[in-house]
């Protein structure tokens, strides 16, 4: 089956009718230590062009420990489909319109080789002694300049389906820090190589964000996993359920 294409003949972010374009039902839930917003939607094949229907629930929970947990749950119908959700939030922890004071550490020893259209070839390349080496905290802006930006998939070390630290981004002047944890085997890092229409930061007073002003850190199963046996499982089988969590923990030293 051919799914909808929206990027040079390929499918990016679920196509032009992906989750981000839908209207969702929402309700609020509270406990003594947290507040959650729960979004639900019955995704139909005739809407998004992917095989089968599924009921999707996405829960955003903010707790008293300054953690935001995003829980994705998909319940499938009578036909298998694909499910590989993530969050494309942009981060800039400083008061500057660039990443010059940011350092990042990624729990990864390899990254995916990509072709000219940014499609994985199936080969994994070593990070060591390259701009992709973030096994210890490294200045993000310096690596960005050396690599002419990042739009890359890092292979996360550790057991799949077990929540673990994926990456930590920190800003040295303010002491602000975000640690991302997930069960996923991948972190896609995108450093806004070009201006992003519609992306604006409050401190910029409505101006479009500048190139490389922020970084997206997306925890998910390795992209194009359906075409590579060792990339992970994104198939939601008929009459089954899949769940995926991403945790963003904030602190300021």
N, C-alpha and C positions, 0 to 999 in steps of 0.2 A: 504494500500500500504506500502511495506517495502522500506524505503529509504536506501541509501548506508551506511554501517557501517565501522568505522575505529578506534574504541577504545573499545576493549573487547566486541564486539557485539553491541556497541552503536554508535551513530553519534555525532562526535565532530566537531565544527566549520564548519559545512556544508559538512563534509566528505572529501574525498581525491580530490574532484574536486570542492571545494568551491570557493567563489569569489576571494580569495587570490592567486589562481593558474591561473587565467584567464588573457589574454591580453585584455586591454580595449582601446577604442578610447578616446582620450583626447583633450581638447581645453582649451585655457586660456581666461579669461575675467577680465577686470579691470574697477574699478570705481575710483573716486577721493580719496577714503579712503580705498580701499581694492583690493586684487588680488585673483582670484579664479582659481582653476584647476577643470575642469568638466570631469568626467569619465563616459562613457556610454557603455552598453553592453546588447545585446539581449540574455538572458539566456534561453537555450533550455532544455527541459525535458530529451532529449536523451543524453545530456552532463553531467548534474549534478545528474540525477536520482531522482530529486524531481518532483512532479506532476505539469504539466502545464508549459507554457512559460511565461516569464515576461521581460519587458524592465526596466533595472535598471540604475538610474543616481545617482552618488555619487559626491558631490561637496565639495571641501575643500576650505575654504575662510579664508585668513589671513587679519585682518584689522589693522588700525592704533592704536587701543587700546590694541594691543598684545593679541588678541583673535583669536583662530582657531575654526571655526564652520564647523562641518561635517554634511552635509544634505544628507540623504538617501531617495530616492524615487523609488518606484516600481509600474509599471503599468502592470496589469495582462491581460491575454488573456481569453480564453473560459473556463478554468478550475481553480478551487481554488487551492492555494498552501500555503506555509508557508514563512513568511518574518520576521526575527528578527535579524537585523544587529547590529554590534557594532565595536569598534576599540580596538585592542589588543596591543596598544603601551605600551612600558615599560618606567617607570620613575625612575630616580635617580637624584635628584636636587643638590647633593653635589659633591665634588671633591674626594670622597672616594668610594672604591669598596664595599660598604655595605650601609645599611639603618639606621645606628646607630644614625644619627642626624636628622632623619625625624619624623615628627608628622603628624597624620591624624585625621580628623573629618569626620564622615559619618552620613548623615541624615537618620538614621535607628534605629528602636527599636527591630527588629527581623531579624533572618537569617534562611535560609532553613536547615532543617535536611537532611543529605545526607546518602545514604547507602554505603557499602564498595566499590562500583564502582563509587562513587560520583554522583549518580543519586538521584534527590529529592524524598523523600518519600511522600511528600504532606504536611508534618507537618512544622509549623513555630515555631522556638524557640526564647525565649527572650534573648536579648543581655546583659541585666543588670547583673552586678556582674560576668561576664565571660570575657575571652580575646577578645570577639567580641564587647565589649562595647566601641564605639568610638563617643558617643554623645557629648563629649568635646574632645579637642585635646589630643591625647595620643601618647606616643612613639611607633612607629611602630615596631622597632627591639625588644623591650621588649615583646610586644604582640606576635610577631612572634615566639620568643623563648618559651613563655609560651604555645602557641598553636601548636608548631612544624610546623609552617608555615600555610599559608592560601591558599586555593583554594575553595572559598566559595561565596555564593550568599546572599547579604544583601538586605532585603526588604526595599525599600525607602519609607519614609513617605511623605504624601501629595497627591494631586489629580493627577491621571493619565492623560496623554494627555495635561498636562500643564507644561511648562518648569519651572524648579526649581533647586536650588542647590542640588547636589547629594553628593559631597564630596570635601574636601579641603586637599591637601597635601602640607606641608611646611617643609623647611629645615632651622634649627635654626641658623646655622653659617653664611650662605650666605644671608638669608632673602628671598630666592626664594620661590615662592608659585604658585601652580596650583589649580584653582577651576574648578570643572566639574559640568556642568548643563545639564539637559536633561528632556524630558517628560517621561522617562522610570520609571518603578517601581522597578528596581533592579540595584545593582552594584555588579559585580563579581570582587573580589579582589584575585589576584594570585601573590604570593611572590617568584616565581622561586625557589620552594623547591628543585628541582634538576637543574643541569646544562642544559641549553637549546641549543642544537646544532644549530649553525648558528647565535645565538644572540651575537653581539659584540658591545661594546661601543667605540667610537672614542678615548677616553682618555686611553683605555687599549691597544692601539697600535696593534690591530688585534687579541688579545687573546679572547678566548671564555669567556663570562660573568661567574662570579662565582655564586655559589648557593646563593640565597637571596641578590643579588647585586642590584636588582631593583624590582619594583612592577608594575603589570598591573592593571588598573582600568577601567573596561568595563561596560559602561552603556547600558542596554538593558531591554527587557521584561524578567521576571523571566524564567530561563531555564526549559525546559520540560513543557511549558505552555499548549501545545496541549493536555497533559494528565491530567491536573489539572484545574478544572473549575474556581477557584478563583485566578489563577496566571496571568491572563491577556490575551489579544487577539493578536495572531500572525498569524491568518488566513487572507490571502489576497484573498478575494472573486473574483470570475470571473468578469472580466470587471470593476474592481475597482482599486483605487490607495491608497497606504499607504506611509506615510512620517514619518521620524524619525530624530531628530537632537541631536547632542552632541556638547557642547561648552566647550572649554578648554581656560580659562582666566589666563594669566600669569602676575605676578607682582613681583617686588623685593623691599622689604622694606629697 
